[in-house]
Amino acid sequence: MNSDTSETTSTGPVALAAPDPAIALWLCPLARSVAESHALARLLSPLEIERANRFGTPALRARWIVGRATLRVLLGAALGIDPAAVTLRRGKRGRPELAAGSALDFNVSHTDDVALIGIATGLPSAARIGVDIERDDRAVNADGLARKFMTERERAGMAPLDEAARRRRFLQLWTCKEAMSKATGDALSAPFRDIDVALDEGPHLLDGPPPYVADHWRLVSAEVPAGLIATVAIWRGA
Ligand SMILES: CC(C)(COP(=O)(O)OP(=O)(O)OC[C@H]1O[C@@H](n2cnc3c(N)ncnc32)[C@H](O)[C@@H]1OP(=O)(O)O)[C@@H](O)C(=O)NCCC(=O)NCCS
């Protein structure tokens, strides 16, 4: 993690290949100068400032401010309003969303110094998106976590691989499942171990308990820079 943001240069969000014509995807560097993070804090609501102030270090605080302000800038542009005027609220299990009735859905994921932001503007009104991004060298106990979060078929696919490939496959599957859990809002209470994902010919959901039924979902691997793994999940909705 970059613990000193004071020497970094200004870089705004970078548009990635759209996973769907209705979805814009942005990769957002979070390490910005302290001066920039102070300036961006002006876009945040009092509640967001309170939350930012609860982070334990200035670097973590600045990173969160930059991410939230960038989200506001992108949502403001999509809605045609001032970023500070965007009204965010918490939906199911804390899923951030816009006020009821908005045709726009979005989701955010962070890893170290980048955030991935997906904004859907043209999906049917019940549809939801989820995104997840991970560093591909993230130190995880892939075998232990696979026992907890992967189906038998997914674990069988991991078994013959060497350790590095197993970890990478785990993270690929994980980003699919986490992105789905973030589209529904279930987050960590999603039934990960029963959600069966295949990675051949692009990631896709094979089977799972409702609402994780295959024909209600599309999974897209995001075209992120080397060293990162990310998935966008598009859910038809309840
Ligand atoms: C909260 C959770 C949804 C995602 O957490 P995470 O992986 O730590 O973090 P991410 O950066 O991907 O996502 C966090 C963002 O998801 C959004 N989010 C929070 N709750 C959400 C929910 N219920 N549904 C959808 N999105 C949610 C928020 O925008 C949040 O960012 P913010 O707090 O800056 O607003 C939850 O699934 C979680 O805690 N996961 C833990 C991940 C883990 O343990 N992985 C180990 C295996 S690799």
The ligand as a MOL file (V3000), in Angstrom:
LIG
                    3D

  0  0  0     0  0            999 V3000
M  V30 BEGIN CTAB
M  V30 COUNTS 48 50 0 0 0
M  V30 BEGIN ATOM
M  V30 1 C -18.6230 -5.2160 1.7710 0
M  V30 2 C -18.4090 -6.2670 0.6970 0
M  V30 3 C -19.6010 -6.1530 -0.1920 0
M  V30 4 C -17.2220 -5.9950 -0.2040 0
M  V30 5 O -16.1200 -5.7840 0.5260 0
M  V30 6 P -14.6430 -5.7470 -0.0220 0
M  V30 7 O -14.3490 -6.8530 -0.9620 0
M  V30 8 O -13.8160 -5.6110 1.1690 0
M  V30 9 O -14.5800 -4.3940 -0.7660 0
M  V30 10 P -14.8160 -3.8710 -2.2340 0
M  V30 11 O -13.8240 -2.8040 -2.3660 0
M  V30 12 O -14.8930 -4.8680 -3.3090 0
M  V30 13 O -16.2860 -3.2420 -2.1140 0
M  V30 14 C -16.5500 -2.2420 -1.1840 0
M  V30 15 C -17.6280 -1.3580 -1.7690 0
M  V30 16 O -18.7760 -2.1620 -2.0300 0
M  V30 17 C -19.9340 -1.3450 -1.8500 0
M  V30 18 N -20.8080 -2.0940 -0.9420 0
M  V30 19 C -20.8680 -2.0680 0.4110 0
M  V30 20 N -21.8570 -2.8980 0.8460 0
M  V30 21 C -22.4010 -3.4390 -0.2620 0
M  V30 22 C -23.4580 -4.3580 -0.4610 0
M  V30 23 N -24.1530 -4.8860 0.5300 0
M  V30 24 N -23.7530 -4.6940 -1.7490 0
M  V30 25 C -23.0890 -4.1620 -2.7680 0
M  V30 26 N -22.0770 -3.2830 -2.6520 0
M  V30 27 C -21.7490 -2.9290 -1.4000 0
M  V30 28 C -19.4770 -0.0020 -1.2910 0
M  V30 29 O -19.4420 0.9240 -2.3550 0
M  V30 30 C -18.0910 -0.3010 -0.8040 0
M  V30 31 O -17.2180 0.7970 -0.9370 0
M  V30 32 P -17.3650 2.0680 0.0070 0
M  V30 33 O -17.4350 1.5230 1.3890 0
M  V30 34 O -16.1360 2.8640 -0.2760 0
M  V30 35 O -18.6040 2.7660 -0.4080 0
M  V30 36 C -18.3560 -7.6500 1.3520 0
M  V30 37 O -18.6440 -8.6080 0.3710 0
M  V30 38 C -17.0740 -8.0180 2.0300 0
M  V30 39 O -16.7780 -7.5710 3.1260 0
M  V30 40 N -16.2620 -8.8660 1.4120 0
M  V30 41 C -15.0420 -9.3400 2.0120 0
M  V30 42 C -14.1130 -9.8040 0.9700 0
M  V30 43 C -13.2450 -10.9380 1.4650 0
M  V30 44 O -13.2150 -11.3090 2.6170 0
M  V30 45 N -12.5220 -11.5510 0.5460 0
M  V30 46 C -11.6850 -12.6770 0.8770 0
M  V30 47 C -11.4590 -13.5970 -0.2870 0
M  V30 48 S -10.4350 -12.9150 -1.5360 0
M  V30 END ATOM
M  V30 BEGIN BOND
M  V30 1 1 1 2
M  V30 2 1 2 3
M  V30 3 1 2 4
M  V30 4 1 2 36
M  V30 5 1 4 5
M  V30 6 1 5 6
M  V30 7 2 6 7
M  V30 8 1 6 8
M  V30 9 1 6 9
M  V30 10 1 9 10
M  V30 11 2 10 11
M  V30 12 1 10 12
M  V30 13 1 10 13
M  V30 14 1 13 14
M  V30 15 1 14 15
M  V30 16 1 15 16
M  V30 17 1 15 30
M  V30 18 1 16 17
M  V30 19 1 17 18
M  V30 20 1 17 28
M  V30 21 1 18 19
M  V30 22 1 18 27
M  V30 23 2 19 20
M  V30 24 1 20 21
M  V30 25 1 21 22
M  V30 26 2 21 27
M  V30 27 1 22 23
M  V30 28 2 22 24
M  V30 29 1 24 25
M  V30 30 2 25 26
M  V30 31 1 26 27
M  V30 32 1 28 29
M  V30 33 1 28 30
M  V30 34 1 30 31
M  V30 35 1 31 32
M  V30 36 2 32 33
M  V30 37 1 32 34
M  V30 38 1 32 35
M  V30 39 1 36 37
M  V30 40 1 36 38
M  V30 41 2 38 39
M  V30 42 1 38 40
M  V30 43 1 40 41
M  V30 44 1 41 42
M  V30 45 1 42 43
M  V30 46 2 43 44
M  V30 47 1 43 45
M  V30 48 1 45 46
M  V30 49 1 46 47
M  V30 50 1 47 48
M  V30 END BOND
M  V30 END CTAB
M  END
